[in-house]
Amino acid sequence: MLKEWIESYVNYLKVGDFEQMLLLKTVYFPSSFFKYRALCGRNLDAINDNYLWLADVNTFNDPFECSLLLDNDNVLRDMFTSDKFLNTIRSAGFTELEINRIKLSQDPFEIYRSIMEQEGSPYNLSRQQEIERIQTTWLQGTPFWKRNLRVCSFSETNQSLLMWAHYANDYKGICVEYDLVDQDNVRGFVQPVYYSDKRPSVKSFNQMNTHFYVFASICKSRDWEYEKEWRLTFFTESQVQGKNGKQSMPTPNSIYLGPRFEDNPEELKARLRYIAAIKEIRLVPMKIHETEYKVTPLL
C-alpha cells in the first residue's frame, strides 16, 4: 500500500515546496539505507574508497524508468488560449468576440479552425498533426534531461528475497548498510520512490522544470514496490564526473553477507574481510530462516 506521506512529498516536490518536503523527510528518513551488491573488485573498491557510482538512467533494465508523459489535449488547449497566441490573432484582425469564443471554449483549437474556415483561410493542420508537432518538440528535449540525470538506488530493508536474488548475485553477494542522517552532502538529494499504477505526466510545457524531472526520476510501477527504494538523484551535469560519476559516501556501518557468500572466490572474500577490519566495518552473515521464506542476520 502506498505510504500516504510519500504522495504528499511528491506533490510538494512538483511545486517546489522544499520546506514541506524537508519536514516530511525529517520525520520519515530511514536510520539505515541498504545497497545490494555482487562481490566483485569494482564494488570492493567503492567500499574501500568510500564512494558509490551514480548510474546513467539509460542503462537501467526498466524501459519505463524516468519517463515523463505530456498531456497532449491539455497542451493543445494551453497553446490556443495563451496570451501570446491570442495577441497574435488579435493583431491579425480577429474580433474580441471571436477571441473570447476561443478563450472560453473547451476545445479552442477546433473553434479557431472553424473561424479560419469561415473566413476562407482554412488552417492547414489537423488536430492529430498539431499533436504530432507538439510531441516532436517534446521528444527533442527528452534526451537532454535524461542524459544529465544520475541515480543511485538504496532500499529500506536488507531482507528482500528478490533483491538478494536480483542485485546480489543470487544470494552470493553483499548488502551494504549506510547511515545518511548526518551526511549533508547527500541527504538533501535522497528521495523516497513513489510507486503508482500511472506514469507521471505534465499538463503543460510551462510546468516543465527541474522539479518535474526529479519527480519523474523517483516514479516507478507498483510492481517494484517490494524494493522499498530511495534514490540519490542528481540532475546537473556539473555534479557528476563523466558518464557514471562517483559520489562520496561515509564508511558503511555494516555489511551483510548473503547466505551463499562462501561460494565466492577466496581472494574476494579475503579482500572484503581485510577492508572491513581496517575500516572497522561489522560483517554480518545472513542465514536462511528455518521455517519461513525469509533471510535474517546471524547476530
C-alpha positions in Angstrom: 0.0 0.0 0.0 1.4 3.4 -0.9 2.7 5.4 2.0 0.5 8.5 2.2 3.4 10.7 3.3 5.2 9.9 0.0 2.2 11.0 -2.0 2.3 14.3 -0.1 6.0 14.5 -0.6 5.9 14.3 -4.4 3.0 16.8 -4.5 5.3 19.3 -2.7 8.1 18.4 -5.0 6.2 19.2 -8.1 5.5 22.7 -6.9 9.0 23.2 -5.4 7.8 23.5 -1.8 11.1 22.4 -0.3 10.2 23.4 3.3 7.3 21.0 3.4 9.4 18.3 1.7 12.2 18.7 4.3 9.7 18.5 7.2 8.2 15.2 5.8 11.6 13.7 5.1 12.9 14.6 8.5 10.1 12.6 10.1 10.3 9.6 7.8 14.1 9.5 6.9 15.3 5.9 7.5 18.1 5.3 10.0 19.7 2.9 7.6 20.0 2.6 3.8 20.9 -0.7 2.2 22.7 -1.3 -1.1 22.7 -4.8 -2.5 25.8 -5.6 -4.5 27.7 -8.5 -6.1 31.0 -9.3 -4.6 33.5 -8.1 -7.2 36.6 -5.9 -7.5 34.7 -2.8 -8.5 32.3 -2.9 -5.6 35.1 -3.7 -3.1 36.9 -0.6 -4.5 33.8 1.5 -3.8 33.7 0.3 -0.2 37.4 0.8 0.4 37.4 4.3 -1.1 34.1 5.4 0.3 32.1 6.1 -2.9 29.2 4.8 -5.0 28.5 5.1 -8.7 25.8 7.3 -10.0 24.3 5.5 -12.9 23.1 6.8 -16.2 19.3 6.1 -16.3 19.6 5.0 -19.9 21.4 1.9 -18.7 18.6 0.7 -16.4 16.8 -2.5 -17.1 13.3 -1.0 -16.7 12.3 0.8 -20.0 9.8 2.9 -18.0 12.5 4.5 -15.9 12.3 8.3 -15.7 9.6 8.5 -18.4 7.6 11.7 -18.3 4.4 12.0 -20.4 2.8 15.0 -21.9 -1.0 15.6 -21.8 -1.5 16.4 -25.5 -5.0 17.7 -25.3 -4.3 20.0 -22.4 -1.1 21.3 -24.0 -3.1 22.0 -27.2 -5.7 23.8 -25.2 -3.0 25.9 -23.5 -1.3 26.8 -26.8 -4.5 28.1 -28.3 -5.6 30.1 -25.2 -2.2 31.6 -24.4 -1.8 35.4 -24.3 0.8 35.1 -27.0 -1.4 33.3 -29.4 -4.5 35.4 -28.6 -2.5 38.6 -29.1 -1.2 37.3 -32.4 -4.6 36.6 -33.9 -5.9 39.9 -32.4 -3.2 41.7 -34.4 -4.3 39.6 -37.5 -7.8 41.1 -37.3 -9.8 38.6 -35.1 -12.6 40.4 -33.2 -12.9 40.3 -29.4 -16.0 38.2 -29.8 -14.1 35.6 -31.7 -11.1 35.7 -29.3 -13.5 35.2 -26.4 -15.1 32.2 -28.2 -11.7 30.6 -28.5 -10.5 31.6 -25.0 -13.6 30.2 -23.2 -14.1 27.1 -25.3 -13.3 23.6 -24.0 -11.8 22.9 -27.5 -10.2 26.2 -28.6 -8.3 24.5 -31.4 -11.5 23.5 -33.2 -13.1 26.9 -32.6 -10.0 28.6 -34.1 -10.1 26.2 -37.1 -13.9 26.8 -37.7 -13.4 30.6 -37.6 -10.5 30.3 -40.1 -12.6 28.2 -42.4 -15.5 30.7 -42.2 -13.0 33.4 -43.2 -12.0 31.4 -46.2 -8.4 30.6 -44.9 -8.6 27.0 -43.6 -6.0 26.1 -41.0 -3.8 23.5 -42.8 -3.0 21.3 -39.8 -5.4 18.7 -38.3 -5.7 18.0 -34.6 -3.6 14.9 -35.0 -0.9 16.8 -37.0 -0.8 19.5 -34.3 -0.4 17.0 -31.6 2.4 15.2 -33.5 4.2 18.6 -33.8 3.9 19.0 -30.0 5.2 15.5 -29.4 8.2 16.1 -31.7 9.1 19.2 -29.8 8.6 17.3 -26.5 10.7 14.3 -27.6 13.6 16.6 -28.8 14.0 17.7 -25.2 13.8 14.3 -23.5 17.3 13.0 -24.3 18.8 16.2 -22.8 17.4 15.8 -19.3 17.9 12.0 -19.3 21.5 12.5 -20.4 22.1 14.8 -17.4 20.3 12.7 -14.8 22.3 10.3 -12.5 20.8 8.0 -9.9 22.0 5.7 -7.1 19.4 3.4 -5.5 19.0 2.2 -2.0 16.5 0.1 -0.1 15.0 0.4 3.4 15.4 -3.3 4.0 18.2 -5.8 4.0 15.8 -8.8 3.9 14.3 -8.7 0.5 14.5 -12.1 -1.1 14.0 -10.7 -4.6 16.7 -8.1 -4.2 19.2 -10.7 -2.8 18.5 -12.7 -5.9 18.5 -9.9 -8.5 21.1 -7.5 -7.2 23.4 -9.6 -5.0 24.3 -12.3 -7.4 21.8 -14.9 -6.4 22.4 -14.5 -2.6 26.2 -14.8 -3.0 26.8 -11.0 -2.8 26.5 -8.5 0.0 24.2 -5.8 1.3 26.0 -2.6 2.5 24.4 -0.5 5.2 24.8 3.2 5.3 23.7 5.8 7.8 23.0 9.1 5.9 21.3 11.0 8.7 24.2 13.4 9.2 25.5 13.3 5.6 24.7 16.8 4.4 26.4 16.2 1.0 23.8 13.5 0.1 20.9 13.8 2.4 19.2 16.6 0.5 19.4 14.7 -2.7 18.0 11.4 -1.4 14.3 11.0 -2.3 11.7 8.3 -1.5 10.4 6.4 -4.6 6.8 6.9 -5.4 5.0 3.8 -6.6 2.0 4.2 -8.8 -0.1 2.5 -11.5 0.1 5.6 -13.7 3.1 7.0 -15.3 4.0 10.6 -14.4 2.7 13.3 -16.7 2.7 17.1 -17.1 -0.2 19.1 -18.4 1.7 22.0 -19.9 5.1 23.0 -21.3 5.0 25.7 -18.6 5.2 23.1 -15.9 8.5 21.8 -17.1 11.3 22.4 -14.6 13.9 20.5 -12.7 11.3 19.6 -10.0 9.3 17.6 -12.5 12.4 15.9 -13.9 13.3 14.8 -10.3 9.7 13.7 -9.8 9.9 11.5 -12.9 13.2 10.1 -11.7 11.5 8.8 -8.5 8.3 7.4 -10.0 8.1 3.6 -10.6 5.4 1.0 -11.2 3.8 -0.6 -8.1 5.3 -3.9 -9.4 8.6 -2.6 -7.9 7.1 -1.7 -4.5 8.8 -4.6 -2.8 12.1 -2.8 -3.2 11.2 0.0 -0.7 13.5 2.2 -2.6 15.1 5.6 -2.0 17.1 7.3 -4.7 20.1 9.6 -4.6 19.3 11.8 -7.6 21.4 14.5 -9.3 20.2 16.4 -12.3 23.0 18.7 -13.3 26.0 17.6 -15.3 28.3 19.6 -13.1 27.5 17.4 -10.1 28.9 14.2 -11.7 32.1 13.2 -13.4 31.7 11.6 -16.8 29.1 9.2 -17.8 29.0 7.4 -14.5 30.1 9.7 -11.7 31.4 8.9 -8.3 29.6 10.1 -5.2 31.5 10.2 -1.9 29.9 8.2 0.9 30.5 7.6 4.5 32.1 4.3 5.7 29.4 1.7 5.9 28.1 0.7 9.3 27.7 -2.9 8.4 28.0 -5.3 5.5 25.6 -8.2 5.4 26.9 -11.4 3.7 24.4 -13.4 1.6 23.5 -16.9 2.6 25.7 -18.2 -0.3 28.6 -15.8 0.4 31.1 -18.7 0.8 30.6 -19.6 -2.9 32.6 -16.6 -3.9 36.3 -16.8 -4.9 38.6 -16.9 -1.8 40.6 -13.8 -2.9 37.4 -11.6 -3.0 36.2 -12.9 0.4 39.6 -12.3 1.9 39.8 -8.8 0.5 36.4 -7.9 1.9 37.4 -9.1 5.3 40.6 -7.1 5.2 38.8 -3.9 4.2 36.2 -4.5 6.9 38.9 -5.0 9.5 40.9 -1.9 8.5 37.8 0.3 8.3 36.1 -1.3 11.4 33.0 -2.3 9.4 30.9 -5.0 11.0 30.4 -8.1 8.8 27.1 -9.9 9.5 26.2 -13.2 7.8 22.6 -13.7 6.6 21.0 -17.0 7.2 18.0 -18.7 5.7 15.1 -19.0 8.1 14.4 -22.5 9.4 10.6 -22.4 8.7 9.8 -19.3 6.7 10.6 -17.8 3.3 13.0 -15.2 4.7 16.6 -14.4 5.5 17.7 -12.9 8.8 21.0 -11.6 10.2 23.1 -14.1 12.1 24.0 -11.9 15.1 
